Amino acid sequence: MPLRVAVLGAGTMGNGIAQVFAQGGHTVTLRDVDAGALDRAMGQVDKSLAKLAEKGKLSADDRSAALGRIRATTSIEDVAAADLVIEAVVENLQIKTQVFGELDRLTRPEAILASNTSSISITKLGAATRRPEKVIGMHFMNPVPLMALVEVIRGQATSDETMRTVMDLSRALGKTPVEVNDFPGFVANRVLMPMINEAVFAVYEGVAKPEAIDQVMKLGMNHPMGPLTLADFIGLDVCLAILEVLHDGLGDPKYRPCPLLRRMVDAGWLGRKSGRGFYSYA
Ligand SMILES: NC(=O)c1ccc[n+]([C@@H]2O[C@H](COP(=O)([O-])OP(=O)(O)OC[C@H]3O[C@@H](n4cnc5c(N)ncnc54)[C@H](O)[C@@H]3O)[C@@H](O)[C@H]2O)c1
């Protein structure tokens, strides 16, 4: 049955999540605080749907129908009728906690509140609401329309029913959901980020240039993309935020973010989205 879905945050992830739900036949309200981000997101969805149509993976009718199911807004009140909310705002505990409190007050009590967080505690987000049994992690991978995995995270109080609904819904979207428990970084980033951080340390210590490090991992380990190319793709600010959560949450110095990563974020070199990171994207 088509759902009324609200997606909060129209950045790198939000536009892809909105697209996938719209392609799945659901109506989507895409909300951002920044009108410019909404314009860019709608442009990105249009481009991505066009590419799928070109490749013969989507008919012309389905393409325009999917686009027509997404409504962009800056008004938080527009999410009130949603059956399911996917939060994809910046990776910041304080902001996400505030957003979950607001969503809890605004939406119907039976609505499921999901977060696309990469690392932040689903249990903490649940505790910011009066319905922690309906709060869950729905962690999509970038780029969302192309990547099969959804890491589904069970918080301390998430109910079996909420888990089942989100696992079934992910399958209906054509994704493969994998259930994991709520610990910092879950599985994906607990394993991925130490590798990215180590690659940044290798640059920092002059072991090799970024191109060389990426080439070693691509050709030697058969990774489709080197770790520094991937870091630029994810966003260096997002990588730093996830490493901070791992470092604070697990208390182990092995997760200490590399000072070079910090300095690049301070400089505004955030990777692909800012035009510069380990590589230049002029
Ligand atoms: N980038 C990735 O590869 C990736 C992968 C998986 C998960 N994630 C997670 O997805 C989330 C979003 O990451 P992103 O890379 O899309 O970030 P981003 O910086 O590209 O976009 C975040 C968007 O949120 C908006 N925003 C900020 N506060 C808001 C609010 N209160 N309400 C609505 N919108 C608000 C910003 O204006 C911005 O457009 C984060 O939790 C991140 O950890 C990112």
The ligand as a Gaussian input file, in Angstrom:
#p B3LYP/6-31G(d) Opt

LIG

0 1
 N       27.024000      11.070000       2.738000
 C       26.931000       9.754000       2.802000
 O       27.568000       9.026000       2.024000
 C       26.018000       9.117000       3.826000
 C       25.753000       7.744000       3.729000
 C       24.852000       7.156000       4.625000
 C       24.282000       7.932000       5.617000
 N       24.571000       9.262000       5.718000
 C       23.899000      10.039000       6.783000
 O       22.826000      10.744000       6.203000
 C       22.603000      11.971000       6.925000
 C       22.665000      13.123000       5.945000
 O       23.958000      13.146000       5.371000
 P       24.260000      13.887000       3.987000
 O       25.568000      13.400000       3.516000
 O       23.063000      13.813000       3.094000
 O       24.433000      15.396000       4.528000
 P       24.408000      16.765000       3.731000
 O       25.252000      17.712000       4.482000
 O       24.661000      16.541000       2.274000
 O       22.858000      17.223000       3.839000
 C       22.225000      17.506000       5.050000
 C       21.018000      18.400000       4.756000
 O       20.263000      18.558000       5.957000
 C       19.753000      19.863000       5.962000
 N       19.325000      20.183000       7.327000
 C       20.047000      20.558000       8.400000
 N       19.246000      20.694000       9.476000
 C       17.994000      20.393000       9.072000
 C       16.724000      20.334000       9.723000
 N       16.605000      20.630000      11.011000
 N       15.647000      19.950000       8.994000
 C       15.771000      19.643000       7.671000
 N       16.950000      19.694000       7.012000
 C       18.029000      20.068000       7.707000
 C       20.872000      20.719000       5.421000
 O       20.377000      21.951000       4.936000
 C       21.400000      19.817000       4.294000
 O       20.758000      20.086000       3.057000
 C       23.656000      12.016000       8.027000
 O       23.104000      11.504000       9.199000
 C       24.738000      11.094000       7.476000
 O       25.520000      10.533000       8.493000
 C       25.422000       9.873000       4.830000

